[in-house]
Amino acid sequence: MIDSRTIRLFLLCAGLLFAAAVTATPRIATWQTANGAKVLFVEAPEIPMVDVRVVFDAGSARDGAKHGVTSFTNSLLTEGAGDWSAYQIAERMENVGAQLEVGSLRDMAWVSVRSLTERKALSISLETLATVLAKPRFAPDDIERERQSILASLLQDEQSPGSVGQKRLYRLVFGDHPYAADPEGTAESVKSLTREDLLAAHQRLYVARNALVAIVGAVDKARARDIAEQVTVALPAGEAAPPIPPVEALQQAVEERIPFPSTQSHLYLGQPGMRRGDPDYFPLYVGNHILGGSGLVSLLSEEVREKRGLSYSVYSYFLPMRQFGLFQLGLQTKNEQAEEALRVVKSTLERFIGEGPTEEELQAAKQNITGGFPLRVASNGKIVEYLAVIGFYGLPLDYLDTFTEKVRDITREGIRDAFKRRVDPDRLVRVRVGRLSPPVAQVAEDAGGAKQ
């Protein structure tokens, strides 16, 4: 059993950690490279390492009619570049203890490297990164190998009720908007993509004026400038991608049931939520933490799990993007409990919108969010991800400095007002994936036929 003295000591240590982290909030410098790439830099001299992440406005929202082309393009960057094969690229990085990664989402795609600042290691790492960005080979054998990998992933998704439901939710919430499509594309679209399609996507999107360079590590600003120039110098200047169209609000509720031979139903509810830099970001963020974003202590968990035992876990979240991203609620439950679970989730949401949180719930949420914030900026890797978000979405450079203050300023009335204006429980998309019971009338008819 933990005594009160131990608890006080723990709280004191946590407070000291938080105070130290606040005073050490990263200071962000910014500039542009000679060919137009935006740069954000934080000096972190404590560890002799540097993280570099180059982000492009090259997510699946830029696919156009060729669904999956941007994800496919991004995945091929490290499969061969310049004079090196995928194996040789991996060997170069392994020999100096560096890491090279690629990734893409709906809004963005990126390539990142983590390296020691030791001269040889950093030189090889940056040379590799620059070559991967500007001179991918798109060799036919590499394309076909990656194509088969993507097709295998898509086939696996078809066998997962969670993936089926999530993809359908996006399609129903976003309709004809670019956010609706699965970033990997479809089996049909991936099969149809050609080497020329991939080259065209790279030439259009992987250009300096469509790029952001985030640097965090044990280098000074002058060296950071050199790094940013080195990794982007071979990129054509190009042009920034055009604005993404706004997301339209849902006009009415939509419900879809997808039969699936599973013992549990996967339930998803959603509608357009908010964008990055949204004026309602903080009241919606803190409010959602109380509603369903704080795990087992959330209101949804209390109603669905603790009081009724309908699901092991239930959640809600906002996914802000360049335009309105998804507001989603979800859970898994036994097939026969699915309708009851949906009713409980919707009624809990309606009550929260109408009443807002209690003062006790609000204070607990603030303490939880602000107390955990230092851990979110506790490593170079986490800071470089924040820099990427701040730079890509044009957030204020003091975003990390003011985060906890803005959380503490949130009121019950502010949360209630934001949720009333931004969340409409009568216009939710509802997707259920699982074994569906036949309608009552059909059950009666089948029973009558059996008796005959």
C-alpha positions in Angstrom: 0.0 0.0 0.0 1.3 3.5 -0.9 1.4 5.9 2.0 0.7 9.6 1.9 4.4 10.5 2.2 5.2 8.5 -0.9 2.3 10.2 -2.8 3.5 13.6 -1.7 7.0 12.8 -2.9 5.7 11.6 -6.2 3.7 14.7 -6.7 6.7 16.9 -5.8 8.9 15.1 -8.3 6.2 15.3 -11.0 5.9 19.1 -10.3 9.6 19.6 -10.6 9.7 17.7 -13.8 6.9 19.8 -15.2 8.5 23.0 -14.1 11.8 22.0 -15.7 10.1 21.1 -18.9 8.1 24.3 -19.1 11.3 26.4 -18.7 12.9 24.2 -21.4 10.1 24.6 -23.9 11.8 24.5 -27.3 12.6 27.8 -29.0 11.8 27.6 -32.7 13.8 29.4 -35.4 12.5 29.6 -38.9 13.7 30.6 -42.4 13.6 29.6 -46.0 16.2 27.7 -48.1 17.5 29.2 -51.3 15.1 27.3 -53.4 12.0 28.1 -51.3 11.6 25.3 -48.7 10.4 26.4 -45.3 12.6 25.4 -42.3 11.9 25.1 -38.6 14.8 24.5 -36.2 15.2 23.7 -32.5 18.7 23.4 -31.0 18.9 20.5 -28.5 22.5 20.2 -27.5 22.0 17.6 -24.7 22.5 14.5 -26.9 24.9 14.3 -29.9 22.2 13.5 -32.4 20.1 15.3 -35.0 16.6 14.6 -36.4 15.7 15.9 -39.8 12.2 15.5 -41.2 11.3 16.8 -44.7 7.5 17.1 -45.1 5.7 17.6 -48.4 2.1 18.6 -49.1 1.9 15.2 -50.9 -0.7 13.2 -48.9 -3.5 11.2 -50.5 -5.6 14.4 -50.7 -3.4 15.1 -53.8 -4.2 11.8 -55.5 -6.8 13.2 -57.8 -8.3 10.4 -59.9 -5.3 8.1 -59.4 -6.2 6.8 -55.9 -3.2 5.6 -54.0 -0.5 7.2 -56.2 1.0 9.5 -53.5 1.3 6.7 -50.9 2.8 4.4 -53.5 5.2 7.1 -54.6 6.3 7.8 -51.0 6.8 4.1 -50.2 9.2 3.8 -53.2 11.6 6.6 -52.2 13.8 4.3 -50.1 13.5 1.3 -52.5 16.2 2.7 -54.7 17.7 6.1 -55.3 20.7 7.4 -57.3 23.1 4.6 -57.7 21.8 2.6 -54.7 19.4 -0.2 -54.3 17.1 -0.5 -51.3 19.6 -2.9 -49.8 22.5 -0.5 -50.3 20.5 2.4 -48.8 19.7 0.3 -45.8 23.3 -0.8 -45.5 24.6 2.8 -45.7 22.3 3.8 -42.8 23.0 0.8 -40.7 26.8 1.2 -41.0 26.6 4.6 -39.3 23.8 3.8 -36.8 21.3 6.0 -38.5 17.6 5.6 -39.2 15.7 6.5 -42.4 11.9 6.4 -42.5 9.1 7.4 -44.9 5.4 7.9 -44.2 2.3 9.4 -45.6 -1.2 10.4 -44.6 -4.1 12.3 -46.1 -2.5 15.7 -45.8 1.2 15.1 -45.9 4.0 12.8 -46.8 7.5 12.8 -45.2 11.0 11.4 -45.2 13.0 11.5 -42.0 16.5 10.7 -40.8 18.0 10.4 -37.3 21.8 10.4 -37.1 24.6 11.0 -34.7 26.3 14.4 -35.2 29.7 12.7 -35.7 31.0 14.0 -39.0 31.1 10.8 -41.0 27.7 9.5 -39.8 25.9 12.8 -40.4 27.5 13.3 -43.8 26.4 9.9 -45.0 22.9 10.3 -43.5 22.3 13.6 -45.1 23.7 12.6 -48.5 21.4 9.6 -48.4 18.4 11.7 -47.5 19.0 14.2 -50.2 19.4 11.5 -52.8 16.2 9.7 -51.7 14.3 12.9 -51.9 15.5 14.1 -55.3 16.6 11.0 -57.2 14.4 8.0 -56.5 14.8 5.3 -59.2 11.3 3.9 -59.5 12.8 0.8 -61.0 10.2 -1.6 -62.6 11.2 -4.4 -60.3 10.8 -2.2 -57.2 7.5 -0.9 -58.4 6.1 -4.4 -58.9 7.4 -5.6 -55.5 5.8 -2.6 -53.7 2.6 -3.0 -55.7 2.2 -6.6 -54.5 2.9 -5.4 -50.9 0.2 -2.8 -51.1 -2.3 -5.3 -52.7 -1.6 -7.7 -49.9 -2.2 -5.0 -47.3 -5.5 -4.1 -49.0 -6.6 -7.7 -49.1 -5.8 -8.0 -45.4 -7.9 -4.9 -44.7 -10.9 -6.6 -46.4 -10.6 -9.4 -43.9 -10.6 -7.0 -40.9 -14.0 -5.7 -39.7 -12.2 -2.7 -38.1 -10.6 -1.7 -41.4 -13.8 -2.2 -43.4 -15.8 0.0 -41.0 -13.1 2.7 -40.7 -12.8 3.1 -44.5 -16.6 3.1 -44.9 -16.9 5.8 -42.2 -14.5 8.1 -44.1 -16.4 7.6 -47.4 -19.8 8.4 -45.8 -18.5 11.4 -43.8 -16.5 13.0 -46.6 -18.4 12.0 -49.7 -16.7 13.4 -52.8 -14.0 15.2 -50.9 -10.4 14.0 -51.3 -10.3 13.0 -47.6 -12.9 10.3 -48.3 -10.6 7.8 -50.1 -8.3 5.3 -48.5 -4.7 6.7 -48.7 -3.5 3.3 -50.1 -6.1 3.4 -52.8 -8.1 0.4 -54.0 -6.9 -2.9 -55.5 -8.2 -1.7 -58.9 -6.5 1.7 -58.7 -3.2 0.3 -57.4 -3.1 -2.3 -60.2 -3.6 0.5 -62.8 -0.9 2.8 -61.6 2.1 3.1 -64.0 5.7 4.1 -63.6 4.8 7.3 -65.4 2.0 8.1 -62.9 4.6 7.7 -60.0 7.2 9.9 -61.7 4.6 12.5 -62.4 3.4 12.6 -58.8 7.0 12.9 -57.6 7.9 15.7 -60.1 4.7 17.6 -59.1 4.8 17.3 -55.4 8.4 16.6 -54.2 9.6 20.2 -54.9 11.1 22.8 -52.5 8.2 25.2 -52.4 6.0 22.3 -51.4 8.3 21.2 -48.7 9.0 21.9 -45.0 12.3 20.9 -43.3 12.1 20.3 -39.5 15.5 20.0 -37.7 16.1 19.2 -34.0 19.4 18.3 -32.5 22.9 19.1 -31.3 23.8 21.6 -34.0 23.8 25.4 -34.0 21.7 27.5 -36.3 24.5 28.0 -38.9 25.0 24.2 -39.2 21.2 23.7 -39.3 21.1 26.1 -42.3 23.7 24.0 -44.1 21.7 20.9 -43.4 18.5 22.3 -44.7 20.3 23.5 -47.9 22.1 20.1 -48.3 18.9 18.0 -48.2 16.9 20.3 -50.5 19.4 21.7 -53.0 18.7 19.0 -55.6 15.0 19.6 -55.5 13.5 21.8 -58.2 11.9 24.9 -56.8 8.5 24.0 -58.2 5.2 25.4 -56.8 3.3 24.8 -53.6 0.2 22.5 -54.1 -3.1 24.4 -54.5 -5.5 24.7 -51.6 -7.6 21.7 -50.7 -11.4 22.3 -51.0 -13.3 22.8 -47.8 -15.2 19.9 -46.3 -19.0 20.2 -46.5 -21.2 19.7 -43.4 -23.4 16.6 -43.3 -27.0 17.4 -44.2 -28.6 14.4 -42.4 -27.8 11.3 -40.4 -26.6 8.3 -42.3 -26.6 4.7 -41.0 -25.1 1.7 -42.7 -24.8 -1.9 -41.6 -22.2 -4.1 -43.2 -22.5 -7.9 -42.6 -19.4 -9.5 -41.4 -18.9 -13.0 -39.9 -17.5 -11.8 -36.6 -18.5 -12.5 -33.0 -18.4 -8.8 -32.2 -19.7 -5.7 -34.0 -17.4 -2.8 -34.7 -19.3 0.4 -34.3 -18.2 3.8 -35.7 -19.9 7.2 -35.5 -18.6 10.3 -37.0 -18.9 13.6 -38.8 -16.6 16.5 -39.9 -14.9 17.9 -36.8 -12.2 20.7 -36.9 -9.1 21.8 -38.7 -5.6 22.6 -37.5 -5.5 26.1 -36.1 -9.3 26.0 -35.5 -10.4 28.8 -33.2 -12.4 26.1 -31.3 -9.5 23.7 -31.1 -8.8 24.0 -27.3 -12.4 23.8 -26.0 -13.1 20.9 -28.3 -9.8 19.2 -27.4 -10.3 19.5 -23.6 -14.0 18.7 -23.9 -13.2 15.5 -25.9 -10.7 14.5 -23.3 -13.5 14.4 -20.8 -16.0 12.8 -23.2 -14.0 9.9 -24.6 -10.4 10.8 -25.0 -9.0 9.9 -21.6 -9.4 6.2 -21.7 -11.1 4.3 -18.9 -11.9 7.5 -16.9 -13.9 9.1 -19.7 -17.6 9.7 -19.6 -18.2 7.3 -22.4 -16.2 4.6 -20.6 -18.2 5.2 -17.5 -21.6 4.8 -19.3 -20.7 2.1 -21.7 -18.1 0.0 -19.9 -18.5 0.5 -16.1 -22.3 0.9 -15.8 -23.5 -1.5 -18.5 -20.5 -3.8 -19.4 -21.2 -3.3 -23.2 -17.6 -3.0 -24.3 -14.1 -3.3 -22.9 -13.1 0.1 -24.4 -14.9 3.0 -26.0 -13.3 6.2 -27.4 -13.9 9.5 -29.1 -11.4 11.9 -30.8 -11.0 14.8 -33.1 -8.5 14.4 -36.0 -7.8 18.0 -37.1 -6.3 18.4 -40.6 -5.8 21.1 -43.1 -9.6 21.2 -43.7 -12.1 19.7 -41.2 -10.9 16.3 -40.2 -12.9 13.5 -38.6 -14.7 13.6 -35.3 -15.1 9.9 -34.4 -16.6 7.8 -31.7 -16.2 4.0 -31.6 -16.2 0.7 -29.8 -16.6 -3.0 -30.2 -19.3 -5.0 -28.6 -21.2 -8.3 -28.9 -23.4 -8.5 -31.9 -26.6 -8.7 -29.9 -25.6 -5.6 -27.8 -24.8 -3.4 -30.8 -28.0 -1.4 -30.9 -28.0 -0.8 -27.1 -24.4 0.3 -27.3 -25.1 2.8 -30.1 -28.0 4.3 -28.1 -25.9 4.7 -25.0 -23.1 6.4 -26.9 -25.5 8.8 -28.7 -27.3 9.6 -25.5 -24.0 10.3 -23.6 -22.9 12.6 -26.4 -26.2 14.4 -26.4 -26.1 14.9 -22.6 -22.5 16.2 -22.8 -23.4 18.7 -25.5 -26.4 19.9 -23.5 -24.8 20.0 -20.1 -21.1 20.2 -20.6 -18.6 18.8 -18.0 -18.8 19.3 -14.3 -16.2 21.6 -12.7 -14.6 18.5 -11.1 -14.4 16.8 -14.5 -12.9 19.9 -16.1 -10.2 20.4 -13.4 -9.2 16.7 -13.6 -8.9 16.9 -17.4 -6.8 20.1 -17.2 -4.4 18.5 -14.7 -4.1 15.3 -16.7 -3.4 17.2 -20.0 -1.0 19.7 -18.6 0.7 17.2 -16.3 1.4 14.9 -19.3 2.4 17.6 -21.7 6.2 17.5 -20.7 6.4 13.9 -21.9 5.0 14.9 -25.3 8.1 17.1 -25.9 10.6 15.0 -23.9 12.6 13.8 -26.9 14.1 15.1 -30.1 11.9 12.7 -32.1 8.7 14.0 -30.5 9.8 17.7 -30.9 10.6 17.2 -34.6 7.1 15.8 -35.1 5.6 18.9 -33.5 7.8 21.1 -35.6 6.5 19.3 -38.7 2.9 19.9 -37.6 3.5 23.5 -36.6 5.3 24.4 -39.9 3.0 22.4 -42.2 -0.2 23.8 -40.8 1.1 27.3 -40.2 0.5 27.2 -36.4 2.1 30.0 -34.3 5.7 29.5 -33.4 4.8 29.9 -29.7 2.4 26.9 -30.0 4.4 24.8 -27.5 5.0 27.7 -25.2 1.3 28.6 -24.8 -0.2 25.1 -25.0 -0.7 24.5 -21.3 -1.8 28.1 -20.7 -4.5 27.8 -23.3 -5.7 24.5 -21.7 -5.9 26.1 -18.3 -8.0 28.9 -19.7 -10.8 26.6 -20.9 -14.1 26.9 -19.1 -17.1 24.7 -18.8 -19.2 27.3 -20.7 -16.6 27.4 -23.5 -16.7 23.6 -23.9 -20.5 23.5 -23.9 -20.7 26.4 -26.4 -18.1 24.8 -28.8 -19.7 21.4 -28.7 -23.2 22.8 -29.3 -22.0 24.7 -32.3 -19.7 22.1 -33.8 -21.2 18.6 -33.0 -24.6 17.6 -34.1 -25.7 14.2 -32.8 -28.7 14.2 -35.2 -26.4 14.3 -38.2 -24.0 11.5 -37.4 -22.8 8.9 -39.7 -23.2 5.5 -38.0 -21.4 2.4 -39.4 -21.9 -1.1 -37.9 -19.8 -4.0 -39.1 -20.6 -7.5 -37.7 -23.0 -10.3 -37.8 -26.4 -8.8 -38.4 -29.6 -10.2 -36.9 -32.5 -10.4 -39.4 -35.4 -8.1 -38.9 -38.1 -9.3 -36.4 -40.6 -9.7 -39.2 -38.2 -11.9 -41.1 -37.5 -14.0 -38.0 -41.2 -14.6 -37.5 -41.7 -15.5 -41.2 -38.8 -18.0 -41.1 -40.1 -19.6 -37.9 -43.6 -20.0 -39.5 -42.1 -21.6 -42.5 -40.1 -24.0 -40.4 -43.3 -25.1 -38.6 -45.0 -25.8 -41.9 
